[in-house]
Amino acid sequence: MITITDIKEVKMHHDKFGIYLNTKTGKAMRISSPYWIPSGKEWVLLTSDVNTTLLKIRELAKEKNMVKEPDKIVWGDWSEVPKRS
């Protein structure tokens, strides 16, 4: 049975879904599960739109001056995202 607490917890995590950018490596990750929300300081939520294209991610990173070479941003893989404990 789903409780009000369960619903609140899902909504709380939903606010953290989106595109994260690792400002050290220039890797972007699409996060839509609370299990994979990155915990390191180098991972920054760039946008809450999980459907953002790589081109738009590069534009946003350039606008926000998040990395030196936004045109080199690429998609990362799951091995690069530290799991929450």
PyMOL Python script that loads the backbone (N, CA, C, O; Angstrom):
from pymol import cmd

cmd.read_pdbstr("""\
ATOM      1  N   MET A   1       0.843  -1.181   0.000  1.00  0.00           N
ATOM      2  CA  MET A   1       0.000   0.000   0.000  1.00  0.00           C
ATOM      3  C   MET A   1       0.890   1.246   0.000  1.00  0.00           C
ATOM      4  O   MET A   1       1.838   1.335   0.780  1.00  0.00           O
ATOM      5  N   ILE A   2       0.590   2.186  -0.857  1.00  0.00           N
ATOM      6  CA  ILE A   2       1.348   3.426  -0.954  1.00  0.00           C
ATOM      7  C   ILE A   2       0.818   4.417   0.080  1.00  0.00           C
ATOM      8  O   ILE A   2      -0.389   4.623   0.208  1.00  0.00           O
ATOM      9  N   THR A   3       1.742   5.018   0.804  1.00  0.00           N
ATOM     10  CA  THR A   3       1.363   5.974   1.841  1.00  0.00           C
ATOM     11  C   THR A   3       1.667   7.398   1.379  1.00  0.00           C
ATOM     12  O   THR A   3       2.337   7.606   0.368  1.00  0.00           O
ATOM     13  N   ILE A   4       1.170   8.362   2.129  1.00  0.00           N
ATOM     14  CA  ILE A   4       1.448   9.776   1.855  1.00  0.00           C
ATOM     15  C   ILE A   4       2.956  10.031   1.956  1.00  0.00           C
ATOM     16  O   ILE A   4       3.507  10.812   1.180  1.00  0.00           O
ATOM     17  N   THR A   5       3.613   9.380   2.899  1.00  0.00           N
ATOM     18  CA  THR A   5       5.058   9.524   3.061  1.00  0.00           C
ATOM     19  C   THR A   5       5.784   9.050   1.813  1.00  0.00           C
ATOM     20  O   THR A   5       6.745   9.687   1.380  1.00  0.00           O
ATOM     21  N   ASP A   6       5.341   7.940   1.227  1.00  0.00           N
ATOM     22  CA  ASP A   6       5.943   7.434  -0.010  1.00  0.00           C
ATOM     23  C   ASP A   6       5.814   8.457  -1.133  1.00  0.00           C
ATOM     24  O   ASP A   6       6.769   8.705  -1.869  1.00  0.00           O
ATOM     25  N   ILE A   7       4.647   9.038  -1.258  1.00  0.00           N
ATOM     26  CA  ILE A   7       4.394  10.028  -2.310  1.00  0.00           C
ATOM     27  C   ILE A   7       5.269  11.256  -2.099  1.00  0.00           C
ATOM     28  O   ILE A   7       5.838  11.776  -3.059  1.00  0.00           O
ATOM     29  N   LYS A   8       5.386  11.728  -0.864  1.00  0.00           N
ATOM     30  CA  LYS A   8       6.224  12.893  -0.572  1.00  0.00           C
ATOM     31  C   LYS A   8       7.685  12.604  -0.888  1.00  0.00           C
ATOM     32  O   LYS A   8       8.395  13.467  -1.402  1.00  0.00           O
ATOM     33  N   GLU A   9       8.131  11.394  -0.581  1.00  0.00           N
ATOM     34  CA  GLU A   9       9.521  11.025  -0.847  1.00  0.00           C
ATOM     35  C   GLU A   9       9.802  10.996  -2.346  1.00  0.00           C
ATOM     36  O   GLU A   9      10.854  11.456  -2.791  1.00  0.00           O
ATOM     37  N   VAL A  10       8.871  10.459  -3.123  1.00  0.00           N
ATOM     38  CA  VAL A  10       9.042  10.435  -4.580  1.00  0.00           C
ATOM     39  C   VAL A  10       9.102  11.859  -5.128  1.00  0.00           C
ATOM     40  O   VAL A  10       9.942  12.158  -5.977  1.00  0.00           O
ATOM     41  N   LYS A  11       8.221  12.741  -4.654  1.00  0.00           N
ATOM     42  CA  LYS A  11       8.221  14.131  -5.113  1.00  0.00           C
ATOM     43  C   LYS A  11       9.525  14.826  -4.729  1.00  0.00           C
ATOM     44  O   LYS A  11      10.060  15.617  -5.505  1.00  0.00           O
ATOM     45  N   MET A  12      10.032  14.533  -3.542  1.00  0.00           N
ATOM     46  CA  MET A  12      11.266  15.149  -3.077  1.00  0.00           C
ATOM     47  C   MET A  12      12.428  14.761  -3.996  1.00  0.00           C
ATOM     48  O   MET A  12      13.239  15.612  -4.361  1.00  0.00           O
ATOM     49  N   HIS A  13      12.510  13.498  -4.365  1.00  0.00           N
ATOM     50  CA  HIS A  13      13.577  13.044  -5.249  1.00  0.00           C
ATOM     51  C   HIS A  13      13.368  13.540  -6.668  1.00  0.00           C
ATOM     52  O   HIS A  13      14.337  13.812  -7.376  1.00  0.00           O
ATOM     53  N   HIS A  14      12.115  13.663  -7.094  1.00  0.00           N
ATOM     54  CA  HIS A  14      11.813  14.104  -8.455  1.00  0.00           C
ATOM     55  C   HIS A  14      12.418  15.475  -8.720  1.00  0.00           C
ATOM     56  O   HIS A  14      12.806  15.768  -9.851  1.00  0.00           O
ATOM     57  N   ASP A  15      12.505  16.321  -7.696  1.00  0.00           N
ATOM     58  CA  ASP A  15      13.099  17.648  -7.843  1.00  0.00           C
ATOM     59  C   ASP A  15      14.583  17.571  -8.179  1.00  0.00           C
ATOM     60  O   ASP A  15      15.159  18.555  -8.644  1.00  0.00           O
ATOM     61  N   LYS A  16      15.205  16.428  -7.955  1.00  0.00           N
ATOM     62  CA  LYS A  16      16.634  16.253  -8.214  1.00  0.00           C
ATOM     63  C   LYS A  16      16.904  15.553  -9.536  1.00  0.00           C
ATOM     64  O   LYS A  16      18.064  15.359  -9.899  1.00  0.00           O
ATOM     65  N   PHE A  17      15.865  15.171 -10.259  1.00  0.00           N
ATOM     66  CA  PHE A  17      16.043  14.524 -11.553  1.00  0.00           C
ATOM     67  C   PHE A  17      16.434  15.572 -12.591  1.00  0.00           C
ATOM     68  O   PHE A  17      16.051  16.737 -12.486  1.00  0.00           O
ATOM     69  N   GLY A  18      17.187  15.153 -13.576  1.00  0.00           N
ATOM     70  CA  GLY A  18      17.571  16.055 -14.646  1.00  0.00           C
ATOM     71  C   GLY A  18      18.919  15.688 -15.224  1.00  0.00           C
ATOM     72  O   GLY A  18      19.346  14.536 -15.152  1.00  0.00           O
ATOM     73  N   ILE A  19      19.583  16.672 -15.795  1.00  0.00           N
ATOM     74  CA  ILE A  19      20.892  16.475 -16.403  1.00  0.00           C
ATOM     75  C   ILE A  19      21.948  17.026 -15.446  1.00  0.00           C
ATOM     76  O   ILE A  19      21.934  18.200 -15.078  1.00  0.00           O
ATOM     77  N   TYR A  20      22.856  16.146 -15.059  1.00  0.00           N
ATOM     78  CA  TYR A  20      23.972  16.534 -14.204  1.00  0.00           C
ATOM     79  C   TYR A  20      25.228  16.612 -15.046  1.00  0.00           C
ATOM     80  O   TYR A  20      25.422  15.829 -15.976  1.00  0.00           O
ATOM     81  N   LEU A  21      26.079  17.570 -14.705  1.00  0.00           N
ATOM     82  CA  LEU A  21      27.339  17.750 -15.408  1.00  0.00           C
ATOM     83  C   LEU A  21      28.478  17.610 -14.409  1.00  0.00           C
ATOM     84  O   LEU A  21      28.474  18.238 -13.350  1.00  0.00           O
ATOM     85  N   ASN A  22      29.449  16.782 -14.757  1.00  0.00           N
ATOM     86  CA  ASN A  22      30.652  16.682 -13.958  1.00  0.00           C
ATOM     87  C   ASN A  22      31.583  17.780 -14.456  1.00  0.00           C
ATOM     88  O   ASN A  22      32.108  17.707 -15.568  1.00  0.00           O
ATOM     89  N   THR A  23      31.781  18.794 -13.625  1.00  0.00           N
ATOM     90  CA  THR A  23      32.542  19.971 -14.039  1.00  0.00           C
ATOM     91  C   THR A  23      34.040  19.690 -14.165  1.00  0.00           C
ATOM     92  O   THR A  23      34.769  20.486 -14.756  1.00  0.00           O
ATOM     93  N   LYS A  24      34.501  18.577 -13.622  1.00  0.00           N
ATOM     94  CA  LYS A  24      35.919  18.218 -13.756  1.00  0.00           C
ATOM     95  C   LYS A  24      36.199  17.447 -15.035  1.00  0.00           C
ATOM     96  O   LYS A  24      37.227  17.655 -15.679  1.00  0.00           O
ATOM     97  N   THR A  25      35.282  16.552 -15.406  1.00  0.00           N
ATOM     98  CA  THR A  25      35.526  15.676 -16.554  1.00  0.00           C
ATOM     99  C   THR A  25      34.781  16.091 -17.821  1.00  0.00           C
ATOM    100  O   THR A  25      35.116  15.637 -18.915  1.00  0.00           O
ATOM    101  N   GLY A  26      33.768  16.957 -17.676  1.00  0.00           N
ATOM    102  CA  GLY A  26      32.979  17.358 -18.835  1.00  0.00           C
ATOM    103  C   GLY A  26      32.017  16.276 -19.298  1.00  0.00           C
ATOM    104  O   GLY A  26      31.622  16.253 -20.464  1.00  0.00           O
ATOM    105  N   LYS A  27      31.638  15.381 -18.396  1.00  0.00           N
ATOM    106  CA  LYS A  27      30.681  14.315 -18.727  1.00  0.00           C
ATOM    107  C   LYS A  27      29.303  14.707 -18.211  1.00  0.00           C
ATOM    108  O   LYS A  27      29.168  15.232 -17.106  1.00  0.00           O
ATOM    109  N   ALA A  28      28.285  14.448 -19.021  1.00  0.00           N
ATOM    110  CA  ALA A  28      26.897  14.731 -18.658  1.00  0.00           C
ATOM    111  C   ALA A  28      26.155  13.420 -18.441  1.00  0.00           C
ATOM    112  O   ALA A  28      26.413  12.428 -19.124  1.00  0.00           O
ATOM    113  N   MET A  29      25.232  13.425 -17.487  1.00  0.00           N
ATOM    114  CA  MET A  29      24.433  12.229 -17.186  1.00  0.00           C
ATOM    115  C   MET A  29      22.970  12.616 -17.034  1.00  0.00           C
ATOM    116  O   MET A  29      22.635  13.626 -16.415  1.00  0.00           O
ATOM    117  N   ARG A  30      22.113  11.795 -17.610  1.00  0.00           N
ATOM    118  CA  ARG A  30      20.660  11.974 -17.482  1.00  0.00           C
ATOM    119  C   ARG A  30      20.229  11.142 -16.264  1.00  0.00           C
ATOM    120  O   ARG A  30      20.358   9.917 -16.270  1.00  0.00           O
ATOM    121  N   ILE A  31      19.725  11.802 -15.236  1.00  0.00           N
ATOM    122  CA  ILE A  31      19.359  11.133 -13.987  1.00  0.00           C
ATOM    123  C   ILE A  31      17.849  11.191 -13.798  1.00  0.00           C
ATOM    124  O   ILE A  31      17.263  12.270 -13.719  1.00  0.00           O
ATOM    125  N   SER A  32      17.229  10.017 -13.728  1.00  0.00           N
ATOM    126  CA  SER A  32      15.780   9.958 -13.519  1.00  0.00           C
ATOM    127  C   SER A  32      15.420   8.889 -12.489  1.00  0.00           C
ATOM    128  O   SER A  32      14.311   8.354 -12.494  1.00  0.00           O
ATOM    129  N   SER A  33      16.367   8.589 -11.610  1.00  0.00           N
ATOM    130  CA  SER A  33      16.150   7.634 -10.537  1.00  0.00           C
ATOM    131  C   SER A  33      16.859   8.148  -9.284  1.00  0.00           C
ATOM    132  O   SER A  33      18.005   8.589  -9.370  1.00  0.00           O
ATOM    133  N   PRO A  34      16.209   8.100  -8.135  1.00  0.00           N
ATOM    134  CA  PRO A  34      16.866   8.580  -6.913  1.00  0.00           C
ATOM    135  C   PRO A  34      18.114   7.761  -6.566  1.00  0.00           C
ATOM    136  O   PRO A  34      18.988   8.243  -5.846  1.00  0.00           O
ATOM    137  N   TYR A  35      18.199   6.552  -7.060  1.00  0.00           N
ATOM    138  CA  TYR A  35      19.343   5.682  -6.786  1.00  0.00           C
ATOM    139  C   TYR A  35      20.616   6.243  -7.409  1.00  0.00           C
ATOM    140  O   TYR A  35      21.705   6.009  -6.885  1.00  0.00           O
ATOM    141  N   TRP A  36      20.505   6.974  -8.513  1.00  0.00           N
ATOM    142  CA  TRP A  36      21.673   7.434  -9.262  1.00  0.00           C
ATOM    143  C   TRP A  36      21.975   8.914  -9.105  1.00  0.00           C
ATOM    144  O   TRP A  36      22.847   9.423  -9.809  1.00  0.00           O
ATOM    145  N   ILE A  37      21.299   9.626  -8.220  1.00  0.00           N
ATOM    146  CA  ILE A  37      21.580  11.052  -8.043  1.00  0.00           C
ATOM    147  C   ILE A  37      23.013  11.194  -7.534  1.00  0.00           C
ATOM    148  O   ILE A  37      23.333  10.691  -6.457  1.00  0.00           O
ATOM    149  N   PRO A  38      23.878  11.868  -8.288  1.00  0.00           N
ATOM    150  CA  PRO A  38      25.286  11.966  -7.893  1.00  0.00           C
ATOM    151  C   PRO A  38      25.474  12.710  -6.576  1.00  0.00           C
ATOM    152  O   PRO A  38      24.735  13.643  -6.263  1.00  0.00           O
ATOM    153  N   SER A  39      26.471  12.285  -5.813  1.00  0.00           N
ATOM    154  CA  SER A  39      26.695  12.892  -4.501  1.00  0.00           C
ATOM    155  C   SER A  39      27.951  13.753  -4.440  1.00  0.00           C
ATOM    156  O   SER A  39      28.115  14.522  -3.492  1.00  0.00           O
ATOM    157  N   GLY A  40      28.838  13.645  -5.418  1.00  0.00           N
ATOM    158  CA  GLY A  40      30.074  14.410  -5.378  1.00  0.00           C
ATOM    159  C   GLY A  40      29.875  15.875  -5.710  1.00  0.00           C
ATOM    160  O   GLY A  40      28.944  16.234  -6.430  1.00  0.00           O
ATOM    161  N   LYS A  41      30.763  16.736  -5.176  1.00  0.00           N
ATOM    162  CA  LYS A  41      30.666  18.181  -5.423  1.00  0.00           C
ATOM    163  C   LYS A  41      30.878  18.538  -6.885  1.00  0.00           C
ATOM    164  O   LYS A  41      30.386  19.566  -7.351  1.00  0.00           O
ATOM    165  N   GLU A  42      31.612  17.690  -7.617  1.00  0.00           N
ATOM    166  CA  GLU A  42      31.876  17.995  -9.023  1.00  0.00           C
ATOM    167  C   GLU A  42      30.657  17.772  -9.912  1.00  0.00           C
ATOM    168  O   GLU A  42      30.644  18.226 -11.056  1.00  0.00           O
ATOM    169  N   TRP A  43      29.624  17.079  -9.406  1.00  0.00           N
ATOM    170  CA  TRP A  43      28.395  16.856 -10.169  1.00  0.00           C
ATOM    171  C   TRP A  43      27.400  17.955  -9.857  1.00  0.00           C
ATOM    172  O   TRP A  43      26.979  18.117  -8.711  1.00  0.00           O
ATOM    173  N   VAL A  44      27.023  18.716 -10.889  1.00  0.00           N
ATOM    174  CA  VAL A  44      26.122  19.859 -10.724  1.00  0.00           C
ATOM    175  C   VAL A  44      24.879  19.634 -11.573  1.00  0.00           C
ATOM    176  O   VAL A  44      24.968  19.240 -12.736  1.00  0.00           O
ATOM    177  N   LEU A  45      23.712  19.892 -10.974  1.00  0.00           N
ATOM    178  CA  LEU A  45      22.462  19.805 -11.734  1.00  0.00           C
ATOM    179  C   LEU A  45      22.426  20.969 -12.714  1.00  0.00           C
ATOM    180  O   LEU A  45      22.332  22.130 -12.315  1.00  0.00           O
ATOM    181  N   LEU A  46      22.502  20.652 -13.977  1.00  0.00           N
ATOM    182  CA  LEU A  46      22.534  21.673 -15.028  1.00  0.00           C
ATOM    183  C   LEU A  46      21.120  22.114 -15.403  1.00  0.00           C
ATOM    184  O   LEU A  46      20.858  23.304 -15.579  1.00  0.00           O
ATOM    185  N   THR A  47      20.216  21.144 -15.524  1.00  0.00           N
ATOM    186  CA  THR A  47      18.823  21.432 -15.868  1.00  0.00           C
ATOM    187  C   THR A  47      17.944  20.296 -15.342  1.00  0.00           C
ATOM    188  O   THR A  47      18.384  19.150 -15.251  1.00  0.00           O
ATOM    189  N   SER A  48      16.719  20.621 -15.003  1.00  0.00           N
ATOM    190  CA  SER A  48      15.790  19.595 -14.533  1.00  0.00           C
ATOM    191  C   SER A  48      15.064  18.907 -15.682  1.00  0.00           C
ATOM    192  O   SER A  48      14.286  17.981 -15.458  1.00  0.00           O
ATOM    193  N   ASP A  49      15.309  19.346 -16.889  1.00  0.00           N
ATOM    194  CA  ASP A  49      14.688  18.733 -18.072  1.00  0.00           C
ATOM    195  C   ASP A  49      15.495  17.507 -18.488  1.00  0.00           C
ATOM    196  O   ASP A  49      16.571  17.640 -19.070  1.00  0.00           O
ATOM    197  N   VAL A  50      14.978  16.307 -18.191  1.00  0.00           N
ATOM    198  CA  VAL A  50      15.710  15.074 -18.502  1.00  0.00           C
ATOM    199  C   VAL A  50      15.806  14.800 -20.000  1.00  0.00           C
ATOM    200  O   VAL A  50      16.554  13.916 -20.417  1.00  0.00           O
ATOM    201  N   ASN A  51      15.064  15.541 -20.808  1.00  0.00           N
ATOM    202  CA  ASN A  51      15.086  15.340 -22.256  1.00  0.00           C
ATOM    203  C   ASN A  51      15.986  16.338 -22.992  1.00  0.00           C
ATOM    204  O   ASN A  51      15.926  16.441 -24.217  1.00  0.00           O
ATOM    205  N   THR A  52      16.806  17.061 -22.259  1.00  0.00           N
ATOM    206  CA  THR A  52      17.693  18.045 -22.867  1.00  0.00           C
ATOM    207  C   THR A  52      18.712  17.353 -23.772  1.00  0.00           C
ATOM    208  O   THR A  52      19.288  16.328 -23.409  1.00  0.00           O
ATOM    209  N   THR A  53      18.920  17.922 -24.939  1.00  0.00           N
ATOM    210  CA  THR A  53      19.876  17.354 -25.892  1.00  0.00           C
ATOM    211  C   THR A  53      21.303  17.738 -25.506  1.00  0.00           C
ATOM    212  O   THR A  53      21.522  18.676 -24.740  1.00  0.00           O
ATOM    213  N   LEU A  54      22.259  17.005 -26.045  1.00  0.00           N
ATOM    214  CA  LEU A  54      23.661  17.296 -25.775  1.00  0.00           C
ATOM    215  C   LEU A  54      24.032  18.695 -26.273  1.00  0.00           C
ATOM    216  O   LEU A  54      24.815  19.394 -25.628  1.00  0.00           O
ATOM    217  N   LEU A  55      23.483  19.099 -27.400  1.00  0.00           N
ATOM    218  CA  LEU A  55      23.739  20.441 -27.922  1.00  0.00           C
ATOM    219  C   LEU A  55      23.277  21.505 -26.922  1.00  0.00           C
ATOM    220  O   LEU A  55      24.004  22.459 -26.647  1.00  0.00           O
ATOM    221  N   LYS A  56      22.075  21.338 -26.386  1.00  0.00           N
ATOM    222  CA  LYS A  56      21.541  22.295 -25.410  1.00  0.00           C
ATOM    223  C   LYS A  56      22.343  22.249 -24.113  1.00  0.00           C
ATOM    224  O   LYS A  56      22.554  23.285 -23.482  1.00  0.00           O
ATOM    225  N   ILE A  57      22.792  21.065 -23.709  1.00  0.00           N
ATOM    226  CA  ILE A  57      23.626  20.933 -22.508  1.00  0.00           C
ATOM    227  C   ILE A  57      24.898  21.760 -22.672  1.00  0.00           C
ATOM    228  O   ILE A  57      25.312  22.469 -21.755  1.00  0.00           O
ATOM    229  N   ARG A  58      25.501  21.665 -23.828  1.00  0.00           N
ATOM    230  CA  ARG A  58      26.720  22.443 -24.103  1.00  0.00           C
ATOM    231  C   ARG A  58      26.431  23.941 -24.052  1.00  0.00           C
ATOM    232  O   ARG A  58      27.229  24.711 -23.517  1.00  0.00           O
ATOM    233  N   GLU A  59      25.294  24.355 -24.607  1.00  0.00           N
ATOM    234  CA  GLU A  59      24.912  25.770 -24.588  1.00  0.00           C
ATOM    235  C   GLU A  59      24.702  26.263 -23.156  1.00  0.00           C
ATOM    236  O   GLU A  59      25.169  27.342 -22.792  1.00  0.00           O
ATOM    237  N   LEU A  60      23.999  25.468 -22.348  1.00  0.00           N
ATOM    238  CA  LEU A  60      23.750  25.838 -20.955  1.00  0.00           C
ATOM    239  C   LEU A  60      25.050  25.924 -20.161  1.00  0.00           C
ATOM    240  O   LEU A  60      25.241  26.850 -19.373  1.00  0.00           O
ATOM    241  N   ALA A  61      25.938  24.963 -20.369  1.00  0.00           N
ATOM    242  CA  ALA A  61      27.220  24.962 -19.667  1.00  0.00           C
ATOM    243  C   ALA A  61      28.045  26.187 -20.049  1.00  0.00           C
ATOM    244  O   ALA A  61      28.744  26.758 -19.211  1.00  0.00           O
ATOM    245  N   LYS A  62      27.960  26.587 -21.311  1.00  0.00           N
ATOM    246  CA  LYS A  62      28.678  27.779 -21.776  1.00  0.00           C
ATOM    247  C   LYS A  62      28.079  29.036 -21.142  1.00  0.00           C
ATOM    248  O   LYS A  62      28.810  29.897 -20.653  1.00  0.00           O
ATOM    249  N   GLU A  63      26.743  29.137 -21.153  1.00  0.00           N
ATOM    250  CA  GLU A  63      26.060  30.285 -20.555  1.00  0.00           C
ATOM    251  C   GLU A  63      26.388  30.433 -19.075  1.00  0.00           C
ATOM    252  O   GLU A  63      26.554  31.546 -18.575  1.00  0.00           O
ATOM    253  N   LYS A  64      26.482  29.297 -18.375  1.00  0.00           N
ATOM    254  CA  LYS A  64      26.722  29.299 -16.928  1.00  0.00           C
ATOM    255  C   LYS A  64      28.206  29.230 -16.583  1.00  0.00           C
ATOM    256  O   LYS A  64      28.577  29.172 -15.411  1.00  0.00           O
ATOM    257  N   ASN A  65      29.055  29.237 -17.618  1.00  0.00           N
ATOM    258  CA  ASN A  65      30.506  29.205 -17.442  1.00  0.00           C
ATOM    259  C   ASN A  65      30.932  28.071 -16.498  1.00  0.00           C
ATOM    260  O   ASN A  65      31.681  28.285 -15.545  1.00  0.00           O
ATOM    261  N   MET A  66      30.437  26.864 -16.788  1.00  0.00           N
ATOM    262  CA  MET A  66      30.673  25.726 -15.902  1.00  0.00           C
ATOM    263  C   MET A  66      31.923  24.925 -16.237  1.00  0.00           C
ATOM    264  O   MET A  66      32.512  24.294 -15.359  1.00  0.00           O
ATOM    265  N   VAL A  67      32.327  24.947 -17.489  1.00  0.00           N
ATOM    266  CA  VAL A  67      33.530  24.231 -17.921  1.00  0.00           C
ATOM    267  C   VAL A  67      34.299  25.105 -18.913  1.00  0.00           C
ATOM    268  O   VAL A  67      33.735  26.005 -19.535  1.00  0.00           O
ATOM    269  N   LYS A  68      35.588  24.824 -19.046  1.00  0.00           N
ATOM    270  CA  LYS A  68      36.429  25.626 -19.944  1.00  0.00           C
ATOM    271  C   LYS A  68      36.089  25.404 -21.411  1.00  0.00           C
ATOM    272  O   LYS A  68      36.106  26.343 -22.207  1.00  0.00           O
ATOM    273  N   GLU A  69      35.776  24.144 -21.770  1.00  0.00           N
ATOM    274  CA  GLU A  69      35.505  23.818 -23.169  1.00  0.00           C
ATOM    275  C   GLU A  69      34.155  23.092 -23.296  1.00  0.00           C
ATOM    276  O   GLU A  69      34.120  21.866 -23.402  1.00  0.00           O
ATOM    277  N   PRO A  70      33.054  23.842 -23.285  1.00  0.00           N
ATOM    278  CA  PRO A  70      31.733  23.222 -23.336  1.00  0.00           C
ATOM    279  C   PRO A  70      31.482  22.384 -24.586  1.00  0.00           C
ATOM    280  O   PRO A  70      30.673  21.457 -24.556  1.00  0.00           O
ATOM    281  N   ASP A  71      32.166  22.698 -25.680  1.00  0.00           N
ATOM    282  CA  ASP A  71      31.977  21.932 -26.910  1.00  0.00           C
ATOM    283  C   ASP A  71      32.523  20.507 -26.797  1.00  0.00           C
ATOM    284  O   ASP A  71      32.243  19.670 -27.655  1.00  0.00           O
ATOM    285  N   LYS A  72      33.291  20.227 -25.756  1.00  0.00           N
ATOM    286  CA  LYS A  72      33.856  18.888 -25.548  1.00  0.00           C
ATOM    287  C   LYS A  72      33.044  18.045 -24.566  1.00  0.00           C
ATOM    288  O   LYS A  72      33.432  16.919 -24.254  1.00  0.00           O
ATOM    289  N   ILE A  73      31.924  18.574 -24.078  1.00  0.00           N
ATOM    290  CA  ILE A  73      31.060  17.805 -23.174  1.00  0.00           C
ATOM    291  C   ILE A  73      30.494  16.611 -23.927  1.00  0.00           C
ATOM    292  O   ILE A  73      30.019  16.743 -25.055  1.00  0.00           O
ATOM    293  N   VAL A  74      30.549  15.449 -23.294  1.00  0.00           N
ATOM    294  CA  VAL A  74      30.010  14.214 -23.863  1.00  0.00           C
ATOM    295  C   VAL A  74      29.170  13.512 -22.796  1.00  0.00           C
ATOM    296  O   VAL A  74      29.215  13.862 -21.617  1.00  0.00           O
ATOM    297  N   TRP A  75      28.413  12.525 -23.235  1.00  0.00           N
ATOM    298  CA  TRP A  75      27.643  11.722 -22.288  1.00  0.00           C
ATOM    299  C   TRP A  75      28.594  10.822 -21.503  1.00  0.00           C
ATOM    300  O   TRP A  75      29.504  10.213 -22.065  1.00  0.00           O
ATOM    301  N   GLY A  76      28.365  10.754 -20.213  1.00  0.00           N
ATOM    302  CA  GLY A  76      29.134   9.852 -19.357  1.00  0.00           C
ATOM    303  C   GLY A  76      28.453   8.499 -19.290  1.00  0.00           C
ATOM    304  O   GLY A  76      27.421   8.281 -19.925  1.00  0.00           O
ATOM    305  N   ASP A  77      29.037   7.589 -18.514  1.00  0.00           N
ATOM    306  CA  ASP A  77      28.385   6.296 -18.303  1.00  0.00           C
ATOM    307  C   ASP A  77      28.203   6.063 -16.808  1.00  0.00           C
ATOM    308  O   ASP A  77      28.778   6.765 -15.977  1.00  0.00           O
ATOM    309  N   TRP A  78      27.403   5.078 -16.492  1.00  0.00           N
ATOM    310  CA  TRP A  78      27.002   4.843 -15.105  1.00  0.00           C
ATOM    311  C   TRP A  78      28.172   4.560 -14.176  1.00  0.00           C
ATOM    312  O   TRP A  78      28.063   4.799 -12.973  1.00  0.00           O
ATOM    313  N   SER A  79      29.283   4.061 -14.692  1.00  0.00           N
ATOM    314  CA  SER A  79      30.424   3.765 -13.828  1.00  0.00           C
ATOM    315  C   SER A  79      31.037   5.055 -13.263  1.00  0.00           C
ATOM    316  O   SER A  79      31.814   5.002 -12.309  1.00  0.00           O
ATOM    317  N   GLU A  80      30.699   6.187 -13.835  1.00  0.00           N
ATOM    318  CA  GLU A  80      31.279   7.451 -13.408  1.00  0.00           C
ATOM    319  C   GLU A  80      30.436   8.167 -12.352  1.00  0.00           C
ATOM    320  O   GLU A  80      30.873   9.169 -11.787  1.00  0.00           O
ATOM    321  N   VAL A  81      29.254   7.671 -12.089  1.00  0.00           N
ATOM    322  CA  VAL A  81      28.356   8.319 -11.136  1.00  0.00           C
ATOM    323  C   VAL A  81      28.427   7.577  -9.802  1.00  0.00           C
ATOM    324  O   VAL A  81      28.051   6.407  -9.717  1.00  0.00           O
ATOM    325  N   PRO A  82      28.911   8.261  -8.756  1.00  0.00           N
ATOM    326  CA  PRO A  82      28.949   7.585  -7.459  1.00  0.00           C
ATOM    327  C   PRO A  82      27.530   7.363  -6.935  1.00  0.00           C
ATOM    328  O   PRO A  82      26.708   8.279  -6.923  1.00  0.00           O
ATOM    329  N   LYS A  83      27.260   6.136  -6.505  1.00  0.00           N
ATOM    330  CA  LYS A  83      25.933   5.809  -5.979  1.00  0.00           C
ATOM    331  C   LYS A  83      25.790   6.384  -4.577  1.00  0.00           C
ATOM    332  O   LYS A  83      26.753   6.447  -3.813  1.00  0.00           O
ATOM    333  N   ARG A  84      24.584   6.796  -4.259  1.00  0.00           N
ATOM    334  CA  ARG A  84      24.305   7.256  -2.891  1.00  0.00           C
ATOM    335  C   ARG A  84      24.294   6.051  -1.982  1.00  0.00           C
ATOM    336  O   ARG A  84      23.818   4.975  -2.342  1.00  0.00           O
ATOM    337  N   SER A  85      24.830   6.259  -0.799  1.00  0.00           N
ATOM    338  CA  SER A  85      24.832   5.134   0.158  1.00  0.00           C
ATOM    339  C   SER A  85      23.647   5.188   1.092  1.00  0.00           C
ATOM    340  O   SER A  85      23.499   4.320   1.953  1.00  0.00           O
TER     341      SER A  85
END
""", "prot")
cmd.dss("prot")
cmd.show_as("cartoon", "prot")
cmd.util.cbc("prot")
cmd.orient("prot")
